[in-house]
Amino acid sequence: MKIGSKALIIALLFAGLVLVNYLASQLPLRGDATADRIYTLSPGTKSLLGKIDEPIVIDYYFSKDASGLRVADKNYAERVQEMLRQYVRASRGKLTLNIINPRPDTPEEERAASAGLQPQVVPATGESLYFGLVATQADQQKNIPALTPQRESFLEYDLSQLVYSVQQLSRKKLGLITSLPLRAQAYNPMMMMGRPPQPGQLIAGEWERSFELVPVETSATALPAGLDALAIVHPQGVSPKLQYAIDQFLLGGKPVFLAVDPSSQYFKMQGGQAAMYGAAPNLSSDLPALLKAYGVTYDPQQVVGDLAKATPVQTGQGTVTRLPVWLSLTKGDLDAQSQAVAQLESLLFVESGSFRITAPAGVTATPLVQTSDQTGDIMATTLQMMSPDQIDRQILPSGKRTLAALLTGKFKTAFPDGAPKDEAKKTEEAPFPAAAPATEASLKESTGTSTLFLVADTDWLLDDYSVRRMNFLGTQAAEPLNDNLAFGSNAVEFLAGSQDLISIRGKGNALRPFTVVAKMQVDAQKKYQQQLTALEARIGEVQSKLSELQGKRTDGGRLVATPEMQKAIDDFRKQEAVMNGERREIRRALREDIDALGNRLLVINLFATPLLIGGFGLWFYRARRT
């Protein structure tokens, strides 16, 4: 074959390769080999995109030219961009994506700032950058001010929620009855001097992204008009008339989310201050009249302990111990058929209670979160006086417990005699909303299908047990520790929001841990730890005796040692050197398998491609010869 022909063949092969790559990039087919399918759009997202009526424009701002950006940040920006391209493809022309690089002192930077995006700071250089999204439909505009890798597991939900929210002309109203500081406290001049207002919990921010939160005081006598759903979290001191209003709200077909707790960690931490004034804090919450009427048995004095779901926690002495009343729940403990929890992977409940449900006729009860069969109950009042080991011994396993449940159907009222009578009037009447007129007929049962979402813990809603606070490029961010936030959002979205958003929660992260190496480390540690501990103890004894012998000095600081003592010192030094060598060998053995695995992977990476190409070339050569 002539040289010119070979060159032509090579050129054609190269052109064919480029053409194949181009055609492949244009095809709507994609493969996703990740364990959590993080590059695959959820059914909820596809459904939501299919419901777009008017076109939506998404402006994606990322200052890719900013100096000092880490490779991880650029990779995450690429991940966001690729996810947005998938949205555009799935929207069938209803979404338009604009990728914008807002350089300093340009009209693009001005547009990013005017759209409400927050400039972030690159720590290495101090340079500002924009990394956010703006969605526009007609004259409606919504944004994500700052994207952070810490929310990668929520990326698809955030994007879909942005697309959903820009289409909503008004938000639904969610009533909130709580004794916990879920919402940020406004400035109050009566606050203690030097004590700033408390920030709100992230769950309240998640709810406010989809709903207008309407706070309701526990002493109120009626619910505000126009509520679409109701969230009740750790109810304490709820007035009888407000309980009646809740009952009528539920029977009227409006959904209710109720979270109670036998042992609130928030009030337990406040207990130290209360004890100074001789007052014992009330740690529990309950709505006994309502729960009993709806067929729910709940004991506000009993805490659930699960020996199989105990959470490792660090004690004040720096050691790690397993705490059976802190429940680390996994996917197998959640109802795989329920949209509210099916997509979640892990939850953390702290000193939770439990429900025993005997559903009345016409009501269906679905357990959503359950413990293992290694579960028992323990009195909440005794927990503070016991160590984790003592708690272990107090728990007598007696079967699974239901921690969260969904009740749907036709409920009977908890107030068959109608609204409670007015309490005796005080000297000064509080300006609470008036109760329903006496002439208004009370509902005796549900007018349609009523929905009650129950959870026997409230601590899972707090930031301390759901996220890790971080600083990303000068912006405060929160990295989820588990799916608690997603569960809280799911519960309310399930009751009153978009059903399409529920299946999007709880996805994985592009940076996955090397679980093979982690398991090898654990196995090696178990294998050699006892030997290493014994050796460390021997080294400690030798060093102690050596220091004791060397510490016997005269006033002049010279070592006073008989030949026998000097020989003992030399022997101890030799033993110390030998044992230090043994310790190095044990530590090397701990790393041996991991290093061998790394070497094997390195060899595979180096030679796999040349071998594959060589094998293909040999096969092609033989095929041409035959």
Phi, psi and omega per residue, in radians:
M1 nan 2.361 -3.113
K2 -1.251 2.749 -3.134
I3 -1.078 -0.704 -3.138
G4 -1.084 -0.655 3.128
S5 -1.178 -0.730 3.108
K6 -1.070 -0.747 3.136
A7 -1.089 -0.689 3.136
L8 -1.135 -0.730 3.130
I9 -1.087 -0.764 3.130
I10 -1.086 -0.748 3.135
A11 -1.102 -0.731 3.121
L12 -1.158 -0.689 3.082
L13 -1.074 -0.744 3.124
F14 -1.104 -0.783 3.129
A15 -1.106 -0.690 3.111
G16 -1.111 -0.684 3.122
L17 -1.094 -0.789 3.125
V18 -1.083 -0.754 -3.115
L19 -1.130 -0.748 3.118
V20 -1.071 -0.767 3.114
N21 -1.073 -0.727 -3.126
Y22 -1.134 -0.813 -3.132
L23 -1.109 -0.669 3.128
A24 -1.114 -0.642 -3.137
S25 -1.213 -0.414 -3.122
Q26 -1.542 -0.286 -3.132
L27 -1.276 2.517 -3.137
P28 -1.327 0.072 -3.103
L29 -1.508 2.353 3.126
R30 -2.414 2.609 3.062
G31 -2.001 2.488 3.140
D32 -2.314 1.855 -3.105
A33 -1.708 0.106 -3.124
T34 -1.281 2.623 -3.064
A35 -1.112 -0.664 -3.092
D36 -1.709 0.172 3.121
R37 0.934 0.807 -3.043
I38 -1.268 -0.291 3.124
Y39 -1.761 0.170 -3.141
T40 -1.938 2.225 -3.140
L41 -1.194 2.407 3.129
S42 -1.249 2.724 3.071
P43 -0.971 -0.623 3.125
G44 -1.095 -0.705 3.111
T45 -1.139 -0.779 -3.137
K46 -1.092 -0.706 3.106
S47 -1.123 -0.754 -3.133
L48 -1.101 -0.742 3.138
L49 -1.165 -0.544 3.129
G50 -1.257 -0.240 -3.119
K51 -1.710 0.078 -3.136
I52 -1.190 2.192 -3.135
D53 -1.566 -0.958 -3.129
E54 -1.821 2.579 -3.104
P55 -1.007 2.535 3.108
I56 -2.106 2.364 3.088
V57 -1.872 2.219 3.096
I58 -1.956 2.104 3.060
D59 -1.730 2.054 -3.124
Y60 -1.801 1.946 -3.116
Y61 -1.762 2.171 3.027
F62 -2.591 2.122 -3.128
S63 -1.419 1.366 -3.033
K64 -1.242 -0.309 -3.131
D65 -1.555 -0.031 -3.136
A66 -1.093 2.294 -3.114
S67 -1.348 2.581 3.094
G68 1.573 0.053 3.119
L69 -1.193 2.415 3.095
R70 -1.359 2.745 3.112
V71 -1.077 -0.661 -3.129
A72 -1.082 -0.651 3.133
D73 -1.187 -0.727 3.111
K74 -1.141 -0.693 3.118
N75 -1.101 -0.697 3.124
Y76 -1.175 -0.652 3.085
A77 -1.073 -0.691 3.083
E78 -1.132 -0.683 3.125
R79 -1.085 -0.761 3.117
V80 -1.094 -0.770 -3.112
Q81 -1.089 -0.750 3.137
E82 -1.149 -0.666 3.096
M83 -1.107 -0.707 3.114
L84 -1.124 -0.649 3.105
R85 -1.114 -0.629 3.079
Q86 -1.131 -0.674 3.075
Y87 -1.045 -0.770 -3.124
V88 -1.086 -0.768 -3.128
R89 -1.121 -0.707 -3.091
A90 -1.314 -0.326 -3.084
S91 -1.414 -0.191 3.127
R92 0.954 0.870 3.039
G93 1.575 -0.058 -3.122
K94 -1.482 -0.272 3.106
L95 -2.003 2.416 3.032
T96 -2.120 2.306 -3.104
L97 -1.940 2.219 3.024
N98 -1.992 2.122 3.122
I99 -1.721 2.076 -2.981
I100 -2.143 2.310 3.069
N101 -1.878 1.636 -3.050
P102 -1.357 1.559 3.104
R103 -1.218 2.751 -3.133
P104 -1.037 2.461 3.057
D105 1.047 0.751 3.094
T106 -2.206 2.808 3.071
P107 -1.023 -0.550 3.119
E108 -1.107 -0.695 3.110
E109 -1.149 -0.679 3.121
E110 -1.128 -0.697 3.126
R111 -1.152 -0.674 3.116
A112 -1.087 -0.772 -3.133
A113 -1.168 -0.734 -3.119
S114 -1.198 -0.414 3.120
A115 -1.442 -0.032 3.074
G116 1.637 0.187 3.103
L117 -1.302 2.548 -3.092
Q118 -1.699 2.131 3.075
P119 -1.184 2.328 3.105
Q120 -1.833 2.896 -3.044
V121 -2.065 2.254 3.059
V122 -1.395 2.017 -3.058
P123 -1.001 -0.647 -3.041
A124 -1.161 -0.598 -3.040
T125 -2.106 -0.278 -3.066
G126 1.354 0.099 -3.119
E127 -1.349 2.510 3.122
S128 -1.484 2.570 3.063
L129 -2.517 2.763 3.072
Y130 -1.957 2.364 3.127
F131 -2.587 1.510 -3.064
G132 -2.822 -3.082 -3.053
L133 -2.320 2.566 3.036
V134 -2.303 2.178 3.092
A135 -1.933 2.361 -3.100
T136 -2.296 2.252 3.007
Q137 -2.325 2.018 -3.042
A138 0.968 -2.138 3.133
D139 -1.754 0.214 3.122
Q140 -1.719 2.340 -3.115
Q141 -2.383 2.330 3.068
K142 -2.300 2.796 -3.120
N143 -2.532 2.867 2.859
I144 -1.981 1.813 -2.976
P145 -1.043 -0.630 -3.091
A146 -2.643 2.123 3.056
L147 -1.539 2.410 3.135
T148 -2.360 2.494 3.107
P149 -1.058 -0.396 -3.124
Q150 -1.125 -0.363 3.116
R151 -1.802 0.394 -3.079
E152 -1.035 -0.634 -3.127
S153 -1.157 -0.326 3.121
F154 -1.820 0.181 -3.022
L155 -1.012 -0.896 -3.095
E156 -1.095 -0.706 3.115
Y157 -1.090 -0.781 -3.130
D158 -1.044 -0.738 3.141
L159 -1.172 -0.769 -3.133
S160 -1.185 -0.657 3.113
Q161 -1.130 -0.611 3.082
L162 -1.122 -0.796 3.115
V163 -1.102 -0.699 3.138
Y164 -1.177 -0.791 -3.029
S165 -1.196 -0.566 -3.105
V166 -1.221 -0.258 3.119
Q167 -1.637 -0.131 -3.101
Q168 -1.628 2.064 3.125
L169 -1.298 -0.498 3.092
S170 -2.541 2.600 -3.138
R171 -1.593 2.604 3.056
K172 -1.224 2.747 -3.107
K173 -1.737 2.218 3.111
L174 -2.000 1.970 3.070
G175 -1.289 2.466 -3.103
L176 -2.251 2.003 3.048
I177 -1.951 2.045 -3.090
T178 -2.736 2.627 3.004
S179 -1.796 0.030 3.109
L180 -1.693 2.646 3.139
P181 -1.412 1.140 -3.119
L182 -1.253 -0.660 -3.132
R183 -1.653 2.647 3.123
A184 -1.095 2.426 3.135
Q185 -1.447 2.293 3.058
A186 -1.262 2.760 -3.129
Y187 -1.107 2.323 3.128
N188 -2.274 2.084 -3.117
P189 -1.046 -0.350 -3.108
M190 -1.430 -0.078 3.140
M191 -1.126 2.770 3.117
M192 -1.050 2.436 -3.131
M193 -1.049 2.341 3.093
G194 1.426 0.010 -3.141
R195 -1.859 1.912 -3.082
P196 -1.243 2.767 3.073
P197 -1.042 2.515 -3.122
Q198 -1.317 2.370 3.068
P199 -1.250 2.742 3.130
G200 -1.387 2.930 3.078
Q201 -1.465 2.637 -3.080
L202 -1.089 -0.523 -3.111
I203 -1.077 -0.635 3.112
A204 -1.128 -0.676 3.076
G205 -1.111 -0.677 3.100
E206 -1.100 -0.755 3.128
W207 -1.139 -0.663 -3.097
E208 -1.229 -0.281 3.084
R209 -1.226 -0.448 -3.114
S210 -1.970 -0.369 -3.030
F211 -2.326 2.802 2.945
E212 -1.605 1.977 -3.111
L213 -1.360 2.245 3.130
V214 -2.062 1.813 -3.116
P215 -1.207 2.472 3.107
V216 -2.239 2.172 3.130
E217 -1.247 2.562 -3.132
T218 -1.181 -0.326 3.138
S219 -1.588 0.007 3.134
A220 -1.136 2.775 3.137
T221 -1.891 -0.058 3.125
A222 -2.737 2.836 3.075
L223 -1.581 2.547 3.074
P224 -1.054 2.642 -3.141
A225 -1.291 2.649 3.007
G226 1.503 0.166 3.117
L227 -1.277 2.441 3.094
D228 -1.691 -0.421 3.133
A229 -2.739 2.907 -3.080
L230 -2.381 2.281 3.064
A231 -2.009 2.175 -3.141
I232 -2.093 2.044 -3.049
V233 -2.176 2.061 3.139
H234 0.896 1.107 -3.103
P235 -1.282 2.202 3.083
Q236 -2.317 2.337 3.081
G237 1.149 0.578 3.137
V238 -1.290 2.230 -3.090
S239 -1.141 2.611 3.123
P240 -0.970 -0.694 -3.124
K241 -1.179 -0.600 3.102
L242 -1.233 -0.641 3.068
Q243 -1.080 -0.686 3.085
Y244 -1.112 -0.716 3.131
A245 -1.123 -0.657 3.093
I246 -1.117 -0.765 3.137
D247 -1.039 -0.819 -3.123
Q248 -1.189 -0.592 3.090
F249 -1.085 -0.788 3.136
L250 -1.157 -0.773 -3.126
L251 -1.178 -0.390 3.107
G252 -1.375 0.017 3.077
G253 1.700 0.046 3.120
K254 -1.564 2.400 -3.066
P255 -1.319 2.596 -3.138
V256 -2.257 2.307 3.021
F257 -1.881 2.171 -3.088
L258 -2.253 2.130 3.080
A259 -2.117 2.087 3.096
V260 -2.016 2.999 -3.033
D261 -2.745 2.307 3.058
P262 -1.430 -0.303 -3.048
S263 -2.666 1.472 -3.101
S264 -1.280 2.160 3.109
Q265 -1.178 -0.569 3.125
Y266 -1.076 -0.848 -3.129
F267 -1.295 -0.432 3.054
K268 -1.153 -0.702 3.104
M269 -1.213 -0.523 3.081
Q270 -1.317 -0.238 -3.050
G271 -1.097 -0.542 3.137
G272 -1.055 -0.735 3.132
Q273 -1.212 -0.700 -3.135
A274 -1.132 -0.638 -3.109
A275 -1.108 -0.495 3.121
M276 -1.090 -0.470 -3.121
Y277 -1.832 0.237 3.073
G278 1.357 0.287 -3.130
A279 -1.929 2.401 3.097
A280 -1.688 2.244 -3.099
P281 -1.238 2.578 3.047
N282 -1.551 1.940 -3.048
L283 -1.552 -0.315 -2.996
S284 -1.802 2.887 3.084
S285 -2.495 2.707 -3.054
D286 -2.948 2.688 2.926
L287 -2.277 1.262 -2.936
P288 -1.059 -0.692 -3.097
A289 -1.101 -0.745 -3.110
L290 -1.242 -0.840 -3.078
L291 -1.078 -0.749 -3.139
K292 -1.070 -0.720 -3.127
A293 -1.151 -0.490 -3.089
Y294 -1.644 0.155 3.071
G295 1.452 0.397 -3.084
V296 -1.957 2.184 3.049
T297 -1.789 2.169 -3.112
Y298 -2.502 2.208 3.137
D299 -1.813 1.939 -3.100
P300 -1.268 0.027 3.115
Q301 -1.831 -0.123 -3.044
Q302 -1.886 2.278 3.088
V303 -1.883 2.493 -3.139
V304 -1.518 2.354 3.019
G305 -2.178 2.281 -3.087
D306 -2.178 1.978 -3.094
L307 -1.165 -0.493 -3.104
A308 -1.496 -0.310 -3.078
K309 -1.991 0.326 -3.126
A310 -1.073 2.490 -3.099
T311 -1.736 2.275 3.040
P312 -1.194 2.203 3.108
V313 -2.287 2.676 -3.125
Q314 -1.623 2.271 -3.137
T315 -1.484 3.044 3.121
G316 -1.133 -0.389 3.127
Q317 -1.504 0.035 3.104
G318 1.556 -0.041 3.114
T319 -1.541 2.816 3.136
V320 -1.891 2.277 3.120
T321 -2.337 2.759 -3.133
R322 -1.651 2.235 -3.081
L323 -1.909 1.900 -3.025
P324 -1.270 -0.218 3.097
V325 -1.649 -0.028 2.945
W326 -1.792 1.924 -2.942
L327 -1.709 1.998 3.032
S328 -1.623 1.762 -3.044
L329 -1.709 2.470 -3.092
T330 -2.089 -3.097 -3.024
K331 -0.983 -0.617 -3.133
G332 -1.166 -0.282 3.134
D333 -1.598 -0.043 -3.072
L334 -1.905 2.637 -3.136
D335 -1.270 1.957 -3.069
A336 -1.198 -0.277 -3.083
Q337 -1.652 -0.218 -3.090
S338 -1.578 2.270 3.139
Q339 -1.090 -0.449 -3.064
A340 -1.228 -0.472 -3.055
V341 -2.288 -0.119 -2.990
A342 -1.076 -0.526 -3.082
Q343 -1.581 -0.017 -3.075
L344 -1.495 2.695 -3.096
E345 -1.980 -0.619 -3.053
S346 -2.680 2.529 3.086
L347 -2.382 2.681 3.045
L348 -2.192 2.016 3.047
F349 -1.915 2.423 -3.048
V350 -2.078 2.018 3.139
E351 0.868 0.989 -3.083
S352 -1.430 2.748 2.955
G353 -1.660 -2.831 3.127
S354 -2.670 2.857 3.131
F355 -2.068 2.500 2.897
R356 -2.077 2.075 -2.953
I357 -1.985 2.199 2.989
T358 -2.013 1.614 -3.000
A359 -1.144 2.209 3.070
P360 -1.146 2.927 3.106
A361 -1.033 2.328 3.123
G362 1.586 -0.047 -3.138
V363 -2.068 2.345 3.096
T364 -1.879 2.254 3.120
A365 -1.912 2.240 3.137
T366 -2.124 1.945 3.044
P367 -1.144 2.259 -3.124
L368 -1.795 -0.661 -3.133
V369 -2.325 2.212 -3.141
Q370 -2.336 2.746 3.089
T371 -1.513 -3.094 3.037
S372 -1.469 3.138 3.126
D373 -1.419 0.012 3.091
Q374 -1.643 0.745 -2.997
T375 -1.995 2.456 3.033
G376 -2.461 3.060 -3.127
D377 -1.921 2.677 3.124
I378 -2.536 2.507 -3.115
M379 -1.139 2.299 -3.107
A380 -1.092 -0.587 -3.071
T381 -1.213 -0.327 -3.088
T382 -1.636 -0.149 -3.027
L383 -1.090 -0.721 -3.058
Q384 -1.186 -0.270 -3.088
M385 -1.734 0.061 -3.059
M386 -2.150 2.557 3.024
S387 -1.431 2.879 3.098
P388 -0.951 -0.662 3.125
D389 -1.126 -0.692 3.128
Q390 -1.188 -0.651 3.099
I391 -1.083 -0.744 3.101
D392 -0.931 -0.789 -3.066
R393 -1.262 -0.409 -3.121
Q394 -1.419 -0.330 -3.074
I395 -1.482 2.080 3.089
L396 -1.899 1.829 -3.066
P397 -0.975 2.289 -3.127
S398 -2.465 0.402 3.061
G399 1.968 3.041 -3.093
K400 -1.192 2.722 3.035
R401 -2.191 2.578 3.082
T402 -1.639 2.097 -3.111
L403 -1.720 -0.468 3.112
A404 -2.551 2.506 -3.081
A405 -2.632 2.770 3.104
L406 -2.102 2.176 3.105
L407 -1.965 2.204 3.123
T408 -2.340 2.595 3.092
G409 2.361 -2.694 -3.107
K410 -1.769 1.926 -3.105
F411 -1.571 2.629 2.946
K412 -1.608 2.570 -3.098
T413 -1.191 2.610 3.045
A414 -1.490 -0.042 -3.102
F415 -2.259 1.233 -3.102
P416 -1.096 -0.388 3.138
D417 -1.593 0.141 3.127
G418 1.626 -2.939 -3.077
A419 -1.112 2.498 3.069
P420 -1.054 2.629 3.123
K421 -1.244 2.713 3.119
D422 -1.096 2.457 3.055
E423 -1.319 2.855 3.107
A424 -1.029 2.332 -3.069
K425 -1.221 2.474 3.106
K426 -1.557 3.056 3.133
T427 -1.064 -0.717 -3.141
E428 -2.124 2.078 -3.124
E429 -1.340 2.356 3.091
A430 -1.370 2.503 -3.084
P431 -1.370 1.001 3.088
F432 -1.556 2.740 3.101
P433 -1.016 2.504 -3.077
A434 -1.233 2.634 3.102
A435 -1.277 2.892 3.122
A436 -1.107 2.524 3.139
P437 -1.007 2.587 -3.087
A438 -1.114 -0.438 -3.103
T439 -1.323 -0.307 -3.104
E440 -1.248 2.256 -3.084
A441 -1.213 2.378 3.092
S442 -1.468 2.503 3.071
L443 -1.357 2.282 3.124
K444 -1.653 -0.390 3.078
E445 -2.695 2.950 -3.071
S446 -1.067 2.395 3.093
T447 -1.339 -0.409 3.104
G448 -2.547 -2.384 3.080
T449 -1.646 2.125 3.102
S450 -1.756 2.626 -3.097
T451 -2.282 2.194 3.119
L452 -2.202 2.129 -3.128
F453 -1.856 2.061 -3.045
L454 -1.978 2.418 3.021
V455 -2.395 2.342 -3.059
A456 -1.662 0.515 3.098
D457 -2.704 2.661 3.082
T458 -2.147 -0.301 -3.083
D459 -1.125 -0.493 -3.123
W460 -1.088 -0.346 3.125
L461 -1.409 -0.219 -3.063
L462 -1.521 2.595 -3.097
D463 -1.040 -0.607 -3.069
D464 -1.025 -0.439 -3.066
Y465 -1.992 0.167 -3.085
S466 -2.292 -0.445 -3.063
V467 -2.437 2.835 2.996
R468 -2.016 2.120 -3.128
R469 -1.271 2.363 -3.111
M470 -2.470 2.844 3.054
N471 -1.973 2.089 -3.133
F472 -2.110 1.935 3.120
L473 0.909 0.749 3.096
G474 1.449 -0.010 -3.136
T475 -1.948 2.307 3.091
Q476 -1.210 2.245 -3.129
A477 -2.322 2.831 3.139
A478 -2.210 2.155 3.118
E479 -1.701 2.136 -3.125
P480 -1.089 2.339 3.041
L481 -1.550 -0.365 -3.104
N482 -2.809 -2.876 -3.122
D483 -1.757 0.400 3.140
N484 -1.034 -0.811 3.138
L485 -1.066 -0.763 3.139
A486 -1.088 -0.671 3.124
F487 -1.120 -0.770 3.119
G488 -1.092 -0.729 3.102
S489 -1.182 -0.751 3.132
N490 -1.001 -0.780 -3.047
A491 -1.020 -0.817 -3.104
V492 -1.326 -0.688 3.084
E493 -1.067 -0.684 -3.137
F494 -1.076 -0.674 -3.079
L495 -1.368 -0.723 -2.952
A496 -2.381 -0.131 -3.056
G497 -1.792 -2.657 3.140
S498 -1.415 2.146 3.104
Q499 -1.148 -0.426 -3.118
D500 -1.148 -0.493 -3.068
L501 -1.325 -0.355 -2.994
I502 -1.144 -0.721 -3.052
S503 -1.295 0.022 -3.043
I504 -1.635 -0.296 -3.006
R505 -1.280 2.887 2.922
G506 1.204 0.528 3.092
K507 -1.422 2.917 -3.046
G508 -1.459 -2.926 -3.080
N509 -2.067 2.537 -3.127
A510 -1.168 -0.529 3.111
L511 -1.592 1.775 -3.077
R512 -1.749 2.519 3.110
P513 -1.221 2.640 3.118
F514 -1.455 1.501 -3.014
T515 -1.132 -0.500 3.115
V516 -1.094 -0.804 3.124
V517 -1.141 -0.714 -3.136
A518 -1.062 -0.731 3.124
K519 -1.169 -0.686 3.118
M520 -1.100 -0.670 3.135
Q521 -1.132 -0.748 3.134
V522 -1.113 -0.801 -3.128
D523 -1.091 -0.759 3.138
A524 -1.139 -0.666 3.136
Q525 -1.100 -0.754 3.111
K526 -1.092 -0.692 -3.053
K527 -1.194 -0.703 -3.005
Y528 -1.882 -0.119 -3.001
Q529 -1.126 -0.738 -3.127
Q530 -1.083 -0.759 3.124
Q531 -1.119 -0.727 -3.129
L532 -1.175 -0.685 -3.132
T533 -1.116 -0.768 3.120
A534 -1.091 -0.714 -3.140
L535 -1.155 -0.729 3.116
E536 -1.055 -0.669 3.126
A537 -1.144 -0.735 3.112
R538 -1.117 -0.749 3.112
I539 -1.067 -0.703 3.135
G540 -1.098 -0.721 3.132
E541 -1.121 -0.781 -3.134
V542 -1.099 -0.784 -3.130
Q543 -1.121 -0.627 3.121
S544 -1.147 -0.787 3.127
K545 -1.169 -0.661 3.121
L546 -1.113 -0.749 3.118
S547 -1.142 -0.625 3.130
E548 -1.147 -0.752 3.136
L549 -1.178 -0.722 -3.099
Q550 -1.298 -0.239 -3.114
G551 -1.458 -0.138 3.134
K552 -1.465 1.671 -3.076
R553 -2.173 2.789 3.082
T554 -1.469 3.133 3.099
D555 -1.091 -0.478 3.137
G556 -1.423 -0.026 3.107
G557 1.480 0.049 3.139
R558 -1.486 2.547 3.140
L559 -1.291 2.194 3.080
V560 -1.740 1.946 -3.067
A561 -2.527 2.260 3.028
T562 -1.322 2.873 3.069
P563 -0.967 -0.656 3.122
E564 -1.129 -0.726 3.138
M565 -1.153 -0.704 3.134
Q566 -1.108 -0.689 3.109
K567 -1.119 -0.689 3.111
A568 -1.101 -0.707 3.118
I569 -1.089 -0.793 3.140
D570 -1.092 -0.690 3.136
D571 -1.117 -0.740 3.137
F572 -1.122 -0.678 3.123
R573 -1.129 -0.702 3.103
K574 -1.126 -0.761 3.110
Q575 -1.063 -0.703 3.141
E576 -1.099 -0.744 3.135
A577 -1.117 -0.752 3.138
V578 -1.105 -0.791 -3.098
M579 -1.201 -0.613 3.048
N580 -1.070 -0.658 3.077
G581 -1.136 -0.728 3.091
E582 -1.071 -0.688 3.137
R583 -1.118 -0.699 3.102
R584 -1.093 -0.668 3.137
E585 -1.152 -0.714 3.125
I586 -1.132 -0.769 3.128
R587 -1.133 -0.604 3.090
R588 -1.154 -0.679 3.122
A589 -1.123 -0.595 3.089
L590 -1.047 -0.607 -3.077
R591 -1.678 -0.128 -2.966
E592 -1.035 -0.904 -3.091
D593 -1.126 -0.670 3.136
I594 -1.146 -0.758 3.116
D595 -1.113 -0.683 3.123
A596 -1.106 -0.720 3.097
L597 -1.090 -0.756 3.108
G598 -1.058 -0.714 3.129
N599 -1.150 -0.683 3.120
R600 -1.133 -0.744 3.120
L601 -1.132 -0.656 3.114
L602 -1.089 -0.788 3.130
V603 -1.093 -0.747 3.136
I604 -1.075 -0.774 -3.134
N605 -1.112 -0.642 -3.086
L606 -1.283 -0.705 -2.963
F607 -1.865 -0.201 -3.080
A608 -1.080 -0.849 -3.086
T609 -1.140 -0.858 3.097
P610 -1.030 -0.689 3.140
L611 -1.144 -0.723 3.119
L612 -1.118 -0.766 3.133
I613 -1.143 -0.736 3.121
G614 -1.103 -0.735 3.116
G615 -1.100 -0.714 3.114
F616 -1.141 -0.710 3.126
G617 -1.104 -0.724 3.122
L618 -1.116 -0.761 3.113
W619 -1.087 -0.729 -3.117
F620 -1.152 -0.687 -3.141
Y621 -1.114 -0.791 -3.140
R622 -1.155 -0.636 3.130
A623 -1.134 -0.638 3.126
R624 -1.222 -0.576 -3.090
R625 -1.297 -0.505 -3.078
T626 -1.499 nan nan
